Amino acid sequence: MPAFQSKTFRRATTASSSLGERIGAAYRASLPRHPFLLFGLPFVMIIVAGSFALTPAAALRYERYDRKVKQLSQEEAMDLGLRGADGAEGIKRNPRRRILGDDREEYYRLMAKDLDNWEQKRVQRFKGEPDGRI
């Protein structure tokens, strides 16, 4: 008779060993043989699925914030008297005219300056603010 039996030891399945325990034991036994398939791939899949699941939630968050800011700006405009409820009252501004007119005037005004003759002037500091002098 040999000193050791040739059969491997297997615990007897009893009523106390549940299905979860048997699945866990099988998982732990096969994990060293296939680590990426049993650990890495599920991990990567959870991360990718989570990003797809959270994208609509983030979009909803930013849309709600934009709606709130837009609503406040319209209310502030009405409070300041810039626009009426129908947009007919108050100050009317043409954004295209402002960009084309004022920017060109500013550009030509800056181009007319003599950039070779200038002197450096220190800005007045507030009381108690360090001015950078040693």
Secondary structure as GFF3:
##gff-version 3
##sequence-region A 1 134
A	DSSP	alpha_helix	19	30	.	.	.	ID=ss1
A	DSSP	alpha_helix	35	35	.	.	.	ID=ss2
A	DSSP	pi_helix	36	40	.	.	.	ID=ss3
A	DSSP	alpha_helix	41	80	.	.	.	ID=ss4
A	DSSP	alpha_helix	95	111	.	.	.	ID=ss5
###
